[in-house]
Amino acid sequence: MLEEFNSLFNGLEGYQLLLKIVLLLLLVILAQWLTGRWMHRFAASEEKLDLALLQSARRPLLAGLWFLGISWIGEVLTGAYTVWVASLLSTIREPVLVIFITWFLLRLINVLQAVLLCPSANRIAWDAVTAEAVGKLLKIFLVVSSILILMQLFGLSVSGVLAFGGVGGIAFAFAAKDMLANFFGGLMIYMDRQFGVGDSIRSPDKDIEGTVEHIGWRVTRIRTFDNRPLYVPNSTFANIAVENPSRMRNRRFYETFGLRYADRAQADVIVADIKAMLLAHPEIDTEQTLMVNVNQFNQHSVDFIVYCFTKTTVWTEFHIIKHELLQTIAVIVEQHGAEFAFPTQTLFVNQAATDSNDGS
């Protein structure tokens, strides 16, 4: 570009430098105007990918155009007086352009990640955990690649750095084995998708129970049910069992009730009425297992079980339904003149022995 300007104005005298600067400035302004028009056309598009490209490219592209224009003008100005300044501007132009391209690609990854989380007519939305994991891996690869390119542009040997990195990587692996274990533990969480942000989880092996707020590369932040933040190293999840109630299809209602032995004759009709009530209840999933049966003759009661599943999986809604079912079962038992049993003892007194003791 500069050689063409030099050949164009080679025969001019006096105002040659000024004309070069004015034309370069006009060229940058024209390029910015054309870019703005192009972006305006993309903004009118309904395609989310076009909008993502617009949002990610706008600032890096405009900044890059102005940087090129200013560096060219600076090179023209300093080239007439100082050779080493012009050489310096020419040297730093490519590294700065690499930084601008990296900036654009990082913004593009962020915007594409947001697009993937939103469903469209021909595509279902990605899982938030998967989209975040892919985005982080792409960013790491992009940043490392950009650093290697910058090192090459500044004359550093990339092969030597890679060789040193291979030896240093072994030492680093031994020194930071816990950090690497957490890193790969986080990667396994992203790949296995055993839980995601917003899920309520618990572990029968560890005192871990709450809602997942953030999955990082080293720790996972969980908000316990008493509202405390709990930070769990990711490597922990590779060695424990994790329950994810958020992915339940139903919640189970399973209770045992005891009738008095005096009410054993009413047990069959009570069980039948309770079962009919459950089948007619709008919040009970009748396609799942539903049982109401006499279960055992206990020491103090005739026990029967009520086993069914609710349609809702929301914990608060389930307890409202459970409250209603318990009250309704109590009403049915009372309607048949029966009562729930509680531990009692019956004492039989030998009347003959009592009379003999009184006579003595």
VENSULBEL-V838916 format. One record per pair of residues at least 24 apart in sequence whose C-alpha atoms are under 10 Angstrom apart, sorted by sequence separation. I is the first residue (numbers start at 1). GAP is how many residues later the second one is. D is the distance in whole Angstrom. If there is no record, write none. Layout:
BEGIN
I,GAP,D  I,GAP,D
END
This chain:
BEGIN
111,24,10  197,24,9  198,24,9  200,24,9  208,24,9  268,24,10  284,24,7  285,24,6  286,24,9  287,24,10  68,25,8  109,25,9  110,25,7  190,25,9  197,25,9  198,25,10  200,25,9  268,25,8  284,25,6  285,25,5  286,25,9  35,26,8  36,26,9  67,26,8  68,26,10  109,26,6  110,26,9  189,26,8  190,26,10  267,26,9  268,26,8  283,26,9  284,26,4  285,26,5  35,27,8  109,27,9  189,27,10  190,27,10  267,27,8  283,27,6  284,27,6  285,27,9  68,28,10  187,28,10  189,28,10  278,28,9  282,28,9  283,28,6  284,28,9  32,29,9  33,29,10  67,29,9  68,29,9  106,29,9  109,29,8  110,29,9  186,29,7  187,29,9  278,29,10  279,29,10  281,29,10  282,29,9  283,29,7  32,30,7  35,30,10  67,30,9  109,30,8  186,30,7  187,30,7  206,30,9  278,30,8  31,31,9  32,31,10  186,31,5  187,31,10  189,31,10  206,31,10  253,31,9  275,31,8  278,31,10  64,32,9  65,32,10  106,32,9  107,32,10  185,32,8  186,32,7  252,32,10  274,32,8  275,32,10  278,32,10  32,33,7  64,33,7  67,33,10  105,33,10  106,33,7  183,33,9  184,33,8  185,33,8  186,33,8  209,33,10  211,33,10  251,33,10  264,33,10  271,33,8  275,33,10  28,34,10  31,34,8  32,34,8  63,34,10  105,34,9  106,34,10  182,34,9  183,34,5  184,34,9  185,34,9  186,34,8  203,34,9  205,34,9  206,34,7  208,34,9  209,34,9  250,34,9  251,34,10  270,34,10  271,34,9  31,35,10  64,35,10  182,35,7  183,35,5  205,35,6  206,35,9  209,35,10  211,35,9  250,35,8  259,35,10  267,35,8  271,35,9  283,35,9  29,36,9  64,36,6  106,36,8  182,36,5  183,36,9  204,36,8  205,36,7  206,36,9  252,36,10  254,36,10  256,36,10  258,36,9  261,36,9  267,36,9  268,36,10  28,37,7  29,37,9  60,37,10  63,37,8  64,37,9  102,37,9  105,37,8  106,37,9  180,37,9  181,37,9  182,37,7  203,37,7  204,37,7  205,37,8  252,37,10  253,37,10  254,37,9  255,37,10  256,37,10  257,37,9  258,37,10  261,37,9  264,37,9  267,37,8  284,37,9  303,37,10  27,38,10  28,38,7  31,38,10  105,38,10  179,38,9  180,38,8  182,38,10  203,38,6  204,38,7  250,38,9  254,38,10  256,38,9  257,38,9  258,38,9  259,38,10  260,38,10  261,38,10  263,38,9  264,38,7  283,38,8  302,38,9  303,38,9  28,39,9  60,39,9  61,39,8  103,39,10  179,39,7  202,39,9  203,39,5  204,39,8  256,39,8  258,39,9  259,39,10  261,39,7  262,39,9  263,39,8  264,39,10  301,39,8  302,39,8  28,40,8  29,40,9  60,40,6  61,40,9  102,40,7  103,40,10  178,40,9  179,40,10  202,40,6  203,40,6  258,40,8  260,40,7  261,40,6  262,40,9  281,40,10  301,40,6  25,41,9  28,41,6  59,41,9  60,41,7  102,41,7  201,41,7  202,41,5  203,41,9  259,41,9  260,41,5  261,41,6  300,41,7  301,41,7  27,42,8  28,42,9  60,42,9  61,42,10  201,42,6  202,42,7  258,42,8  259,42,5  260,42,6  261,42,10  300,42,7  301,42,8  26,43,9  57,43,10  60,43,7  61,43,8  102,43,9  194,43,10  200,43,9  201,43,5  202,43,8  258,43,5  259,43,5  260,43,9  300,43,6  301,43,10  24,44,10  25,44,7  57,44,9  59,44,9  60,44,6  99,44,10  102,44,7  200,44,6  201,44,6  257,44,9  258,44,5  259,44,6  281,44,9  299,44,8  300,44,7  24,45,7  25,45,8  59,45,8  60,45,9  101,45,9  102,45,10  189,45,8  199,45,7  200,45,6  201,45,7  257,45,8  258,45,4  259,45,8  299,45,9  300,45,9  24,46,9  57,46,9  58,46,9  188,46,9  189,46,10  199,46,8  200,46,5  201,46,10  257,46,5  258,46,6  25,47,9  56,47,9  57,47,6  60,47,9  99,47,8  186,47,9  187,47,9  188,47,9  195,47,9  199,47,5  200,47,9  256,47,7  257,47,5  258,47,9  278,47,8  21,48,9  24,48,7  25,48,8  56,48,6  57,48,8  59,48,10  98,48,7  99,48,9  185,48,8  186,48,5  187,48,10  189,48,8  194,48,8  195,48,9  196,48,10  198,48,9  199,48,8  256,48,6  257,48,6  277,48,9  21,49,10  24,49,7  55,49,10  56,49,8  58,49,10  98,49,9  185,49,5  186,49,7  188,49,9  189,49,9  194,49,9  195,49,7  255,49,9  256,49,4  257,49,8  23,50,10  56,50,8  57,50,8  137,50,10  182,50,10  183,50,9  184,50,8  185,50,5  186,50,10  188,50,8  194,50,8  195,50,10  196,50,10  255,50,6  256,50,6  21,51,9  22,51,9  53,51,9  56,51,5  57,51,7  95,51,9  98,51,8  99,51,9  182,51,6  183,51,7  184,51,7  185,51,8  186,51,9  195,51,9  254,51,7  255,51,5  256,51,9  274,51,9  277,51,9  278,51,10  20,52,10  21,52,6  24,52,10  53,52,10  55,52,8  56,52,5  95,52,10  98,52,7  181,52,9  182,52,5  183,52,8  185,52,7  186,52,9  195,52,9  254,52,6  255,52,7  277,52,9  20,53,8  21,53,9  55,53,8  56,53,8  133,53,9  181,53,8  182,53,5  185,53,6  194,53,10  253,53,7  254,53,5  255,53,9  21,54,10  53,54,9  54,54,9  56,54,8  95,54,8  96,54,9  133,54,8  179,54,9  181,54,6  182,54,8  184,54,10  185,54,10  253,54,6  254,54,7  274,54,8  275,54,10  21,55,7  52,55,9  53,55,7  56,55,7  95,55,6  98,55,10  178,55,9  179,55,9  180,55,9  181,55,9  182,55,9  252,55,7  253,55,5  254,55,8  274,55,6  277,55,9  17,56,10  20,56,8  21,56,8  52,56,7  53,56,10  55,56,8  56,56,9  94,56,9  95,56,9  133,56,9  134,56,9  179,56,9  182,56,9  252,56,6  253,56,6  273,56,9  274,56,10  20,57,9  52,57,9  54,57,10  95,57,10  133,57,6  134,57,10  178,57,8  181,57,9  251,57,9  252,57,4  253,57,7  18,58,10  52,58,9  53,58,8  95,58,7  132,58,8  133,58,8  250,58,10  251,58,5  252,58,6  271,58,10  274,58,7  17,59,7  18,59,9  52,59,6  53,59,8  94,59,8  95,59,8  130,59,9  131,59,9  250,59,6  251,59,5  252,59,9  270,59,9  273,59,7  274,59,9  17,60,7  51,60,9  52,60,6  94,60,10  129,60,9  130,60,6  249,60,9  250,60,6  251,60,7  252,60,10  273,60,9  51,61,10  52,61,10  92,61,9  129,61,6  130,61,7  249,61,9  250,61,6  251,61,7  252,61,9  271,61,9  49,62,9  52,62,9  91,62,9  92,62,9  128,62,10  129,62,9  130,62,10  249,62,8  250,62,6  251,62,5  270,62,7  271,62,9  17,63,8  48,63,10  49,63,8  52,63,8  91,63,9  130,63,8  249,63,8  250,63,5  251,63,8  269,63,10  270,63,6  48,64,9  51,64,10  129,64,7  248,64,9  249,64,7  250,64,9  251,64,8  269,64,10  270,64,10  248,65,6  253,65,9  270,65,9  49,66,8  127,66,9  129,66,8  130,66,9  247,66,9  248,66,9  252,66,9  253,66,10  267,66,9  270,66,7  48,67,7  49,67,10  129,67,6  246,67,8  251,67,7  255,67,10  266,67,9  269,67,8  48,68,10  128,68,7  129,68,7  245,68,8  246,68,8  250,68,10  251,68,10  253,68,9  254,68,10  270,68,9  127,69,8  128,69,7  245,69,9  246,69,10  253,69,7  257,69,10  267,69,9  2,70,8  6,70,10  48,70,10  127,70,10  128,70,10  245,70,9  252,70,10  263,70,10  266,70,7  1,71,9  2,71,10  5,71,10  255,71,9  266,71,8  267,71,9  48,72,9  253,72,9  257,72,9  266,72,7  2,73,9  47,73,10  257,73,10  263,73,9  265,73,10  2,74,8  259,74,9  263,74,8  264,74,9  263,75,6  262,76,8  263,76,7  261,77,10  262,77,9  263,77,9  260,78,8  261,78,10  263,78,9  259,79,7  260,79,6  261,79,10  262,79,9  259,80,6  260,80,6  261,80,8  136,81,9  258,81,9  259,81,5  260,81,5  133,82,10  258,82,6  259,82,5  260,82,8  132,83,9  133,83,9  257,83,7  258,83,5  259,83,9  260,83,10  132,84,10  133,84,9  257,84,9  258,84,8  129,85,9  129,86,8
END
